[in-house]
Amino acid sequence: MPRKKIADPDKILNRVLRIRLTDKAFERLEKISKSSDCHTVGEAARKILSKEKITLFYKDITLDSTMEELALIRKELRAIGININQITKAYHSDKRDHPQAIQIGRLIPVYQKVEAKTDTLLILINQLAEKWLPRS
């Protein structure tokens, strides 16, 4: 099956350029391609030559503990949601006359856990917003 034709003929790469680089220069290009939106060293070199924008990705290690805490809160909220679904299912499938009081009694502590986790989550989000969002 042949390749699809490119609609814009200006985007076709039809010129070959062979260059020699020192190990140091090649390593710099390789580093740029690994930490950016460029998939290959050649793509990084093309973007540099044509003066296109290269988006570099940096990892902020100060956020590692915050991200771990957010992941833990997400896991706990998911478990609490599963518990609420199980209690709701038991409520709807219960054939007794007055199951509401029993099921509602089981739901109250679960919702209190959700409230505590949500408060912690909002505090973390506010801290991140203060650090990363621009101030007006």
C-alpha positions as CSV (number, residue, x, y, z in Angstrom):
1,M,0.0,0.0,0.0
2,P,1.6,3.3,-1.0
3,R,1.9,6.3,1.3
4,K,-0.7,9.0,1.3
5,K,0.2,12.1,-0.6
6,I,0.9,15.2,1.4
7,A,-1.6,17.9,0.6
8,D,0.8,20.8,1.1
9,P,3.7,20.5,-1.3
10,D,5.8,22.9,0.8
11,K,6.0,20.4,3.6
12,I,7.6,17.7,1.5
13,L,11.1,16.9,2.5
14,N,12.8,16.5,-0.8
15,R,16.4,17.9,-0.2
16,V,19.1,15.8,1.4
17,L,21.7,17.4,3.6
18,R,24.5,15.4,5.0
19,I,26.7,16.9,7.7
20,R,29.3,15.7,10.0
21,L,29.2,16.6,13.7
22,T,31.5,16.2,16.7
23,D,30.4,13.8,19.4
24,K,29.7,16.8,21.7
25,A,27.4,18.5,19.1
26,F,25.6,15.2,18.4
27,E,25.1,14.6,22.1
28,R,23.6,18.1,22.4
29,L,21.2,17.4,19.6
30,E,20.3,14.1,21.1
31,K,19.6,15.7,24.5
32,I,17.4,18.3,22.8
33,S,15.4,15.6,20.9
34,K,14.9,13.5,24.1
35,S,13.7,16.4,26.2
36,S,11.5,18.0,23.6
37,D,8.7,17.3,21.2
38,C,11.2,16.2,18.5
39,H,11.1,12.4,18.0
40,T,14.5,12.2,16.2
41,V,17.8,13.9,16.1
42,G,17.2,14.8,12.5
43,E,13.9,16.5,13.4
44,A,15.6,18.5,16.1
45,A,18.3,19.6,13.6
46,R,15.6,20.5,11.0
47,K,13.7,22.6,13.5
48,I,16.9,24.4,14.6
49,L,17.9,25.1,11.0
50,S,14.5,26.4,10.0
51,K,14.1,28.4,13.2
52,E,10.9,26.6,14.2
53,K,9.7,26.5,17.8
54,I,11.0,23.6,19.9
55,T,9.0,22.7,23.0
56,L,11.2,21.5,25.8
57,F,9.8,19.4,28.6
58,Y,11.2,19.8,32.1
59,K,10.4,17.8,35.2
60,D,10.0,19.7,38.5
61,I,11.2,17.3,41.2
62,T,9.8,19.6,43.9
63,L,6.3,18.3,42.9
64,D,7.2,14.6,43.3
65,S,5.8,14.4,46.9
66,T,2.7,16.4,46.0
67,M,2.0,14.2,43.0
68,E,2.4,11.1,45.2
69,E,0.0,12.5,47.7
70,L,-2.5,13.4,44.9
71,A,-2.3,9.9,43.5
72,L,-2.9,8.4,47.0
73,I,-5.9,10.6,47.5
74,R,-7.3,9.6,44.1
75,K,-6.9,5.9,45.1
76,E,-8.6,6.4,48.4
77,L,-11.5,8.4,46.8
78,R,-11.9,5.6,44.3
79,A,-12.1,3.0,47.0
80,I,-14.7,5.2,48.9
81,G,-16.7,5.5,45.7
82,I,-16.8,1.7,45.3
83,N,-18.0,1.4,48.9
84,I,-20.8,3.9,48.3
85,N,-21.8,1.9,45.2
86,Q,-21.9,-1.3,47.2
87,I,-24.0,0.2,49.9
88,T,-26.4,1.7,47.3
89,K,-26.7,-1.7,45.6
90,A,-27.4,-3.4,49.0
91,Y,-30.0,-0.7,49.7
92,H,-31.9,-1.3,46.5
93,S,-31.7,-5.1,46.6
94,D,-32.8,-5.3,50.3
95,K,-36.3,-6.8,50.6
96,R,-36.9,-5.9,54.3
97,D,-39.5,-3.4,55.3
98,H,-37.1,-0.7,56.8
99,P,-33.7,-1.1,55.3
100,Q,-33.2,2.7,54.9
101,A,-32.0,3.3,58.5
102,I,-29.4,0.6,58.4
103,Q,-28.0,1.6,55.0
104,I,-28.0,5.3,55.8
105,G,-26.2,4.6,59.0
106,R,-23.5,2.9,57.0
107,L,-23.3,5.7,54.5
108,I,-22.7,8.6,57.0
109,P,-19.1,7.6,58.0
110,V,-18.2,7.0,54.3
111,Y,-19.4,10.4,53.3
112,Q,-17.4,11.9,56.2
113,K,-14.3,10.2,54.8
114,V,-15.0,11.7,51.4
115,E,-15.4,15.2,53.0
116,A,-12.0,14.9,54.7
117,K,-10.2,13.7,51.6
118,T,-11.9,16.5,49.5
119,D,-10.7,19.1,52.0
120,T,-7.1,17.7,51.7
121,L,-7.4,17.7,48.0
122,L,-8.6,21.3,47.9
123,I,-5.7,22.4,50.1
124,L,-3.2,20.7,47.7
125,I,-4.8,22.2,44.6
126,N,-4.7,25.7,46.2
127,Q,-1.0,25.3,46.9
128,L,-0.3,24.2,43.3
129,A,-2.4,27.1,42.0
130,E,-0.4,29.6,44.1
131,K,2.9,28.2,42.7
132,W,2.0,27.7,39.1
133,L,-0.9,30.0,38.1
134,P,-0.1,33.6,37.2
135,R,-1.2,36.2,39.7
136,S,-3.6,38.9,38.4
